[in-house]
Amino acid sequence: MVKMLTVAGAWLWLKDNLLLAATFSGVVLGVLLGVLLRPLELDQESIELIAYPGELFMRLLKLMILPLVIASLITGAASLNAKMNGMIALRTMVYFLSTSLLAALVGLVLVVVIHPGNPETKADLGDGSTEERKLSILDNFLDLGRNTLPDNLFQAAFLTAATKYEKTVVNNTIEFNKIVGTRTGTNTLGIIFFCLTFGTVMGSMGRRAAPVVDFFKVIDEVIMNMVTGIMWFSPVGIGSVICAKILGVANLANVMSQLAMFIATVCTGIFLYQFIFLQAIYFVFVRKNPFRFWWNLFQSWMTAFATASTAAALPITFRCMEKNGVDPRISKFVLPIGATVNMDGTALFVTVASIFIAQMNSIPLNIGSYATVVLTSTAASVASASVPSAALVLMLIVLSAIDAPYQDVSLLWAVDWFVDRCRTTNNMLGDAYGAAVVEALSRSELDLMDAAKYKEQEREEQIKLMADRKDSDEEALIGMIKSPSNISNGSRVQVQEVIMLHHIIQDEQKVTNQEKHV
């Protein structure tokens, strides 16, 4: 009997979580195939064919990002008032900055305690080959402002503002000329700002804007239904991406062994942050089981790991947040912003990697240097773009702040394909847990809004009933006028008019009293 119950329970669980089980099987199969096919030393064309299903899967996910962000942000902002939107935005940014700083501190403690970098590792790896580049954290924040306020909304769908320095040689001296221009890529931050403003203003217009709000709600539902269909392709797509990436790395075992301590330090920090700190934050603010919340996000976790991009996993994250029961008004507001500016996994990685390079080169660091690394890593992570391997570019800024050799950044490229995937899961979970925390902090305001909305609906229904009653009385009066009167002076019609006028006055007084009460 117990065995039958166990089998029945397992079958029921598998039926309810078929997609999750299939996706996990795809991950495991991708890793196994990648390891087993490496001895065959497949050529580049064969690896590209193996990666092709994964490439199509990533293209489908990225295809959904822009319409999903636009529709979800507009509907989310329109469902809240301007004051509520400002309050949620403030809480979201405070949460993101706090958790990014916390992640950087976790990385600092681990890299100092474990001390993965030593001169022998540098001797084995050799010198780096990263070319000199002029970078400034101030330029990053200036670009952040330029991207937040784009001068052309349609251009923002294709180009992002970026400051770059052009290297020139004048009289045997290298000079860098600053150029404020654009680079290829969607300016998600600018689109987010416009959609939030557009939705907030539209929500303040009330019933006049209701048709437009309904239009975007339908688009949001259509995109989410399309995402549900794409998710069934994820087992093949994710397995393909992982398998091809393992096959494409040269000297995998040698590189992994040389940087084993660095990888162990970063991964320890990432998973310690995920399973200890994030869970504790969730439990303190939400007062629910944090591991159940994480389990419902596992589908998105695997997608973020495979694609190495929080933005690419965003459509599936939305679907997982629905399963967790997070208020869609909050998740539609927080998740798109988090996918752009919240990079707590990146802050942890940049902190560990920068100090690791300093340790390899025997550069002494004091408390002031550690504080510089942590603060610079946090600030740079906020200004980073949601693209794979962006952290390697940000490391140049941090290394310049502590006078460490920037050339050694290239030594980490060989393992960044793996570490990048691990830290992306941190970024994605940080966004999701942030939405849950912001919802818990905003619960009282959301309840008040729901109560006010319910009262408004009741008031509209009462006004509609009164209007219907008025119309019926007018129809009765018209019928009375058309019917022949038995009294020659028409007193019957006059009495009817007086009665109807009395009803109308009473109805108008009721509406006035209700408005005063509201």
C-alpha positions as MATLAB code, in Angstrom:
seq = 'MVKMLTVAGAWLWLKDNLLLAATFSGVVLGVLLGVLLRPLELDQESIELIAYPGELFMRLLKLMILPLVIASLITGAASLNAKMNGMIALRTMVYFLSTSLLAALVGLVLVVVIHPGNPETKADLGDGSTEERKLSILDNFLDLGRNTLPDNLFQAAFLTAATKYEKTVVNNTIEFNKIVGTRTGTNTLGIIFFCLTFGTVMGSMGRRAAPVVDFFKVIDEVIMNMVTGIMWFSPVGIGSVICAKILGVANLANVMSQLAMFIATVCTGIFLYQFIFLQAIYFVFVRKNPFRFWWNLFQSWMTAFATASTAAALPITFRCMEKNGVDPRISKFVLPIGATVNMDGTALFVTVASIFIAQMNSIPLNIGSYATVVLTSTAASVASASVPSAALVLMLIVLSAIDAPYQDVSLLWAVDWFVDRCRTTNNMLGDAYGAAVVEALSRSELDLMDAAKYKEQEREEQIKLMADRKDSDEEALIGMIKSPSNISNGSRVQVQEVIMLHHIIQDEQKVTNQEKHV';
ca = [
       0.000    0.000    0.000;
       2.833    2.395    0.936;
       4.625    1.495   -2.286;
       1.513    2.233   -4.334;
       1.112    5.597   -2.586;
       4.779    6.408   -3.230;
       4.522    5.545   -6.921;
       1.274    7.473   -7.245;
       2.804   10.494   -5.501;
       5.895   10.361   -7.704;
       3.772   10.118  -10.837;
       1.608   13.042   -9.701;
       4.689   15.165   -8.979;
       6.193   14.289  -12.369;
       2.936   15.181  -14.080;
       2.824   18.576  -12.350;
       6.536   19.287  -12.917;
       7.098   17.634  -16.291;
       8.734   20.694  -17.864;
      11.055   21.188  -14.890;
      12.131   17.529  -14.945;
      12.683   17.640  -18.704;
      14.784   20.808  -18.438;
      16.934   19.339  -15.663;
      17.409   16.203  -17.761;
      18.490   18.435  -20.641;
      21.139   20.077  -18.441;
      22.500   16.725  -17.232;
      22.464   15.259  -20.750;
      24.244   18.345  -22.125;
      27.039   18.031  -19.563;
      27.426   14.270  -20.148;
      27.482   14.604  -23.930;
      29.982   17.444  -23.723;
      32.350   15.412  -21.547;
      31.947   12.179  -23.566;
      32.404   13.848  -26.959;
      35.547   15.811  -26.029;
      37.925   12.867  -26.735;
      36.622   12.810  -30.342;
      38.051   16.307  -30.904;
      35.200   17.433  -33.133;
      35.884   20.181  -35.676;
      34.401   23.664  -35.391;
      31.626   22.973  -37.892;
      30.391   19.969  -35.908;
      30.382   21.989  -32.690;
      28.381   24.734  -34.412;
      25.785   22.172  -35.527;
      25.482   20.884  -31.947;
      25.085   24.477  -30.735;
      22.477   25.346  -33.381;
      19.341   24.293  -31.401;
      20.620   26.297  -28.433;
      21.233   29.304  -30.653;
      17.635   29.169  -31.898;
      16.381   28.833  -28.325;
      18.313   31.936  -27.211;
      17.075   33.893  -30.225;
      13.481   33.017  -29.312;
      13.994   34.178  -25.731;
      15.615   37.437  -26.812;
      12.787   37.971  -29.296;
      10.341   38.057  -26.378;
      12.312   40.505  -24.211;
      11.396   43.857  -25.756;
       7.610   43.355  -26.185;
       7.427   41.685  -22.779;
       9.267   44.512  -21.012;
       7.143   47.183  -22.718;
       3.774   45.502  -22.067;
       4.543   44.375  -18.503;
       5.977   47.714  -17.363;
       3.154   49.774  -18.828;
       0.423   47.560  -17.344;
       2.263   47.333  -14.010;
       2.802   51.100  -13.719;
      -0.746   51.880  -14.892;
      -2.216   49.644  -12.190;
      -0.528   51.755   -9.479;
      -0.758   55.457   -8.734;
       2.171   57.862   -9.158;
       2.967   57.955   -5.429;
       2.985   54.161   -5.224;
       5.235   53.866   -8.282;
       7.742   56.269   -6.737;
       7.703   54.397   -3.424;
       8.217   51.014   -5.101;
      11.036   52.411   -7.267;
      12.811   53.788   -4.188;
      12.494   50.504   -2.279;
      13.691   48.563   -5.313;
      16.834   50.656   -5.800;
      17.691   50.596   -2.082;
      17.317   46.807   -2.084;
      19.481   46.364   -5.191;
      22.269   48.607   -3.906;
      22.223   46.957   -0.463;
      22.347   43.399   -1.799;
      25.083   44.247   -4.319;
      27.171   45.704   -1.500;
      26.464   42.616    0.625;
      27.531   40.299   -2.218;
      30.776   42.255   -2.677;
      31.500   41.957    1.065;
      30.894   38.182    0.932;
      33.375   37.936   -1.944;
      35.903   40.058   -0.055;
      35.790   37.869    3.056;
      36.162   34.649    1.051;
      39.031   35.819   -1.174;
      40.961   37.120    1.847;
      40.373   33.957    3.922;
      40.938   31.389    1.151;
      43.673   33.430   -0.609;
      43.424   31.644   -3.992;
      46.026   33.803   -5.737;
      49.755   33.162   -5.380;
      52.875   33.833   -7.513;
      53.133   30.137   -8.482;
      49.740   30.375  -10.209;
      50.969   33.417  -12.133;
      54.071   31.509  -13.197;
      51.952   28.630  -14.507;
      49.514   30.901  -16.350;
      52.094   33.330  -17.753;
      51.599   37.006  -18.477;
      48.284   38.436  -19.568;
      47.650   39.952  -22.970;
      44.860   42.460  -22.334;
      45.528   45.664  -24.237;
      45.575   49.006  -22.452;
      42.198   50.690  -22.427;
      41.130   54.009  -21.014;
      38.139   53.478  -18.739;
      36.452   55.559  -16.067;
      33.698   54.723  -13.624;
      32.494   58.315  -14.022;
      31.980   57.677  -17.737;
      29.972   54.575  -16.861;
      27.587   56.582  -14.693;
      27.345   59.364  -17.264;
      26.431   56.742  -19.856;
      23.892   55.381  -17.381;
      22.211   58.792  -17.334;
      22.351   59.096  -21.138;
      20.755   55.676  -21.513;
      18.078   56.450  -18.931;
      16.969   59.481  -20.966;
      17.306   58.488  -24.638;
      16.816   61.188  -27.253;
      15.093   58.768  -29.640;
      12.865   55.964  -28.402;
      13.005   53.986  -31.643;
      16.789   54.277  -31.797;
      16.918   52.963  -28.210;
      15.623   49.617  -29.496;
      18.865   49.146  -31.448;
      21.597   51.383  -29.997;
      22.966   52.148  -26.533;
      24.918   55.230  -25.501;
      28.563   54.420  -24.768;
      31.740   56.384  -24.128;
      34.908   55.007  -25.663;
      38.476   56.191  -26.002;
      40.320   56.084  -29.302;
      44.031   55.390  -28.932;
      46.363   57.534  -31.015;
      50.148   57.938  -31.064;
      51.419   61.526  -31.133;
      55.206   62.130  -31.008;
      55.794   58.577  -29.714;
      53.277   59.225  -26.941;
      50.034   57.268  -26.569;
      47.024   59.517  -26.177;
      43.352   58.661  -25.752;
      40.636   60.765  -27.373;
      37.254   60.589  -25.658;
      34.319   59.834  -27.967;
      30.727   59.877  -26.711;
      28.809   57.721  -29.154;
      26.710   54.570  -29.359;
      27.204   50.836  -29.584;
      24.978   48.100  -30.940;
      22.497   46.754  -28.402;
      19.053   47.471  -26.988;
      18.927   50.387  -24.569;
      16.728   48.546  -22.087;
      17.145   51.192  -19.396;
      15.785   53.974  -21.612;
      12.830   51.851  -22.679;
      12.128   51.018  -19.026;
      12.130   54.706  -18.047;
       9.765   55.649  -20.878;
       7.371   52.761  -20.177;
       7.257   53.518  -16.447;
       6.529   57.188  -17.108;
       3.998   56.374  -19.811;
       2.200   53.819  -17.616;
       2.172   56.108  -14.562;
       0.651   59.033  -16.485;
      -1.827   56.734  -18.213;
      -2.900   55.272  -14.868;
      -3.616   58.781  -13.536;
      -6.054   59.433  -16.405;
      -8.577   56.927  -15.069;
     -11.322   55.557  -17.288;
     -10.288   57.656  -20.299;
      -7.101   55.581  -20.645;
      -8.812   52.238  -19.896;
      -8.924   51.090  -23.565;
      -5.166   51.637  -23.968;
      -4.426   49.856  -20.682;
      -6.581   46.912  -21.780;
      -4.702   46.861  -25.096;
      -1.336   46.439  -23.353;
      -2.807   43.884  -20.934;
      -3.838   41.741  -23.900;
      -0.360   42.072  -25.426;
       1.151   41.023  -22.084;
      -1.063   37.931  -21.933;
      -0.265   37.010  -25.548;
       3.501   37.284  -24.960;
       3.280   35.205  -21.771;
       1.362   32.494  -23.632;
       4.068   32.515  -26.301;
       6.720   32.187  -23.568;
       4.889   29.141  -22.212;
       5.227   27.494  -25.614;
       8.924   28.438  -25.893;
       9.622   26.911  -22.473;
       8.853   23.450  -23.866;
      11.807   23.885  -26.196;
      14.137   24.661  -23.256;
      15.325   21.058  -22.525;
      16.800   20.711  -26.026;
      18.018   24.311  -26.196;
      19.714   24.362  -22.800;
      21.330   20.958  -23.334;
      22.628   22.103  -26.717;
      24.162   25.312  -25.327;
      25.940   23.555  -22.446;
      27.241   20.693  -24.593;
      28.621   23.028  -27.264;
      30.271   25.287  -24.698;
      32.070   22.341  -23.054;
      33.255   21.107  -26.463;
      34.413   24.579  -27.507;
      36.805   25.193  -24.571;
      40.410   24.315  -25.371;
      42.497   22.481  -22.729;
      39.517   22.288  -20.386;
      41.107   20.073  -17.715;
      44.383   22.021  -17.690;
      42.714   25.409  -17.362;
      40.293   24.187  -14.692;
      43.140   22.729  -12.628;
      45.288   25.876  -12.849;
      42.454   28.147  -11.735;
      40.714   25.600   -9.487;
      41.120   27.681   -6.319;
      39.808   30.806   -8.031;
      36.766   28.938   -9.390;
      36.149   27.342   -5.981;
      36.306   30.738   -4.239;
      33.882   32.405   -6.659;
      31.417   29.498   -6.676;
      31.550   29.189   -2.888;
      30.672   32.861   -2.576;
      27.895   32.632   -5.162;
      26.171   29.624   -3.635;
      26.756   30.823   -0.070;
      25.031   34.067   -1.033;
      22.203   32.208   -2.796;
      21.414   29.607   -0.159;
      22.225   31.521    3.038;
      21.945   35.281    2.629;
      19.130   35.483    0.079;
      17.099   32.892    1.964;
      17.609   34.774    5.236;
      16.573   38.081    3.652;
      13.444   36.465    2.205;
      12.481   34.849    5.512;
      13.014   38.050    7.526;
      10.849   40.226    5.258;
       8.325   37.798    3.745;
       7.993   35.279    6.611;
       7.524   32.297    4.294;
       9.562   29.234    3.337;
      12.405   30.628    1.172;
      13.454   27.267   -0.260;
      10.000   26.628   -1.705;
      10.297   30.029   -3.350;
      13.711   29.032   -4.777;
      12.372   25.699   -6.003;
       9.639   27.407   -8.014;
      12.382   29.512   -9.643;
      14.492   26.495  -10.627;
      13.276   26.567  -14.238;
      14.459   30.160  -14.585;
      17.657   29.314  -12.678;
      18.616   26.680  -15.255;
      17.765   29.026  -18.128;
      19.942   31.776  -16.639;
      22.783   29.279  -16.202;
      22.549   28.095  -19.811;
      22.177   31.502  -21.473;
      24.505   33.477  -19.139;
      22.122   36.435  -19.415;
      19.538   37.654  -16.925;
      17.699   39.475  -19.695;
      17.399   36.309  -21.808;
      15.912   34.432  -18.821;
      13.490   37.281  -18.027;
      10.452   35.833  -19.887;
      10.712   32.551  -17.980;
      11.340   34.395  -14.697;
       7.993   36.170  -15.127;
       6.263   32.812  -15.491;
       8.013   31.413  -12.399;
       7.036   34.448  -10.321;
       3.394   33.789  -11.165;
       3.836   30.299   -9.745;
       5.268   31.830   -6.551;
       2.195   34.019   -6.150;
       4.044   37.354   -6.217;
       1.747   40.276   -7.028;
       2.133   40.846  -10.796;
       1.997   44.617  -10.260;
       5.282   44.331   -8.340;
       7.012   41.656  -10.418;
       6.253   43.512  -13.656;
       7.792   46.611  -12.105;
      10.869   45.140  -10.372;
      12.086   42.354  -12.687;
      12.805   44.439  -15.825;
      14.656   47.037  -13.734;
      16.598   44.319  -11.924;
      17.638   42.634  -15.174;
      19.292   45.918  -16.158;
      20.831   47.379  -12.998;
      20.976   44.591  -10.371;
      24.211   42.597  -10.705;
      25.004   41.294   -7.227;
      26.665   38.182   -8.675;
      28.827   40.443  -10.824;
      29.777   42.557   -7.785;
      30.918   39.405   -5.968;
      32.888   38.129   -8.969;
      34.635   41.446   -9.688;
      35.675   41.730   -6.030;
      37.138   38.215   -5.940;
      38.809   38.454   -9.357;
      40.430   41.841   -8.695;
      41.935   40.786   -5.365;
      42.936   37.423   -6.911;
      44.988   39.240   -9.571;
      46.572   41.443   -6.904;
      47.474   38.339   -4.864;
      49.038   36.655   -7.907;
      51.275   39.685   -8.444;
      52.192   39.981   -4.727;
      50.623   43.432   -4.470;
      49.977   44.298   -0.794;
      46.492   45.575   -0.062;
      45.361   47.384    3.078;
      41.928   48.112    4.490;
      41.617   51.197    2.314;
      42.360   49.140   -0.804;
      39.782   46.527    0.170;
      37.177   49.251    0.740;
      38.022   50.737   -2.671;
      37.566   47.350   -4.341;
      34.209   46.686   -2.659;
      32.738   50.129   -3.342;
      34.062   50.294   -6.891;
      32.783   46.775   -7.648;
      29.332   47.663   -6.319;
      29.177   50.902   -8.290;
      30.508   49.271  -11.477;
      28.032   46.396  -11.211;
      25.121   48.836  -11.129;
      26.416   50.522  -14.290;
      27.111   47.258  -16.131;
      25.065   46.012  -19.081;
      23.017   42.825  -19.019;
      25.227   40.989  -21.501;
      27.503   37.941  -21.088;
      31.062   38.568  -19.777;
      30.465   42.268  -19.086;
      32.234   41.811  -15.719;
      35.620   41.347  -17.409;
      35.346   44.880  -18.789;
      34.349   46.259  -15.370;
      37.383   44.605  -13.791;
      39.619   47.020  -15.677;
      38.039   49.874  -13.719;
      38.575   48.167  -10.354;
      42.155   47.105  -11.155;
      42.985   50.672  -12.151;
      41.663   51.871   -8.785;
      44.160   49.673   -6.857;
      47.040   49.932   -9.396;
      46.950   46.216  -10.242;
      48.060   44.991  -13.701;
      45.089   45.111  -16.057;
      46.865   42.776  -18.515;
      46.100   39.766  -16.298;
      42.355   40.062  -16.930;
      42.854   37.905  -20.034;
      44.051   35.036  -17.818;
      40.474   34.606  -16.566;
      38.863   34.437  -20.005;
      39.427   30.696  -20.216;
      37.118   30.001  -17.247;
      34.743   32.940  -17.566;
      32.327   30.869  -19.686;
      31.604   28.776  -16.555;
      31.901   31.415  -13.814;
      29.745   33.805  -15.842;
      26.912   31.283  -15.841;
      27.156   30.790  -12.093;
      27.074   34.497  -11.290;
      24.173   35.044  -13.716;
      22.049   32.730  -11.558;
      22.877   35.041   -8.646;
      21.743   38.072  -10.608;
      18.483   36.413  -11.621;
      17.687   35.207   -8.093;
      18.521   38.649   -6.707;
      15.874   40.170   -8.999;
      13.241   37.588   -8.047;
      13.871   37.792   -4.299;
      13.905   41.576   -4.602;
      10.402   41.525   -6.099;
       9.170   39.361   -3.202;
      10.759   41.643   -0.584;
       9.394   44.818   -2.214;
       5.937   43.219   -2.330;
       6.129   42.416    1.388;
       7.218   45.981    2.209;
       4.449   47.427    0.017;
       1.663   45.088    1.133;
      -0.212   47.656    3.254;
      -0.233   50.227    0.426;
      -1.342   47.584   -2.078;
      -4.209   46.552    0.214;
      -5.322   50.175    0.549;
      -5.252   50.568   -3.224;
      -7.296   47.384   -3.648;
      -9.847   48.619   -1.084;
     -10.128   52.011   -2.784;
     -10.525   50.329   -6.150;
     -13.280   48.081   -4.750;
     -15.122   51.109   -3.350;
     -14.825   52.890   -6.684;
     -16.283   49.872   -8.470;
     -19.175   49.729   -6.001;
     -19.818   53.458   -6.504;
     -19.853   53.063  -10.293;
     -22.285   50.154  -10.007;
     -24.620   52.203   -7.787;
     -24.509   55.147  -10.200;
     -25.282   52.778  -13.053;
     -28.249   51.286  -11.171;
     -29.579   54.787  -10.427;
     -29.211   55.759  -14.077;
     -31.110   52.627  -15.117;
     -33.841   53.413  -12.579;
     -34.079   56.967  -13.866;
     -34.424   55.708  -17.433;
     -37.203   53.311  -16.401;
     -39.073   56.124  -14.599;
     -38.799   58.333  -17.683;
     -40.150   55.524  -19.855;
     -43.094   55.091  -17.452;
     -43.759   58.831  -17.544;
     -43.747   58.859  -21.344;
     -46.243   56.009  -21.300;
     -48.424   57.929  -18.840;
     -48.445   61.015  -21.061;
     -49.474   58.977  -24.101;
     -52.324   57.225  -22.191;
     -55.723   59.030  -22.062;
     -56.493   60.820  -18.787;
     -59.825   60.440  -17.048;
     -59.380   63.869  -15.401;
     -59.915   66.774  -17.705;
     -57.393   69.128  -16.039;
     -54.446   66.600  -16.364;
     -53.857   66.374  -12.588;
     -52.897   62.714  -12.933;
     -49.907   63.619  -15.150;
     -48.865   66.410  -12.782;
     -48.924   64.063   -9.812;
     -46.754   61.559  -11.723;
     -44.243   64.303  -12.576;
     -44.037   65.378   -8.944;
     -43.434   61.788   -7.815;
     -40.698   61.262  -10.406;
     -39.014   64.574   -9.545;
     -38.992   63.528   -5.892;
     -37.231   60.218   -6.839;
     -34.604   62.024   -8.894;
     -33.831   64.469   -6.063;
     -33.502   61.606   -3.591;
     -31.099   59.705   -5.919;
     -28.933   62.784   -6.429;
     -28.743   63.362   -2.676;
     -27.651   59.733   -2.132;
     -24.824   60.067   -4.684;
     -23.684   63.351   -3.107;
     -23.607   61.833    0.387;
     -21.675   58.778   -0.853;
     -19.079   60.994   -2.569;
     -18.591   62.971    0.645;
     -18.233   59.723    2.585;
     -15.608   58.358    0.116;
];
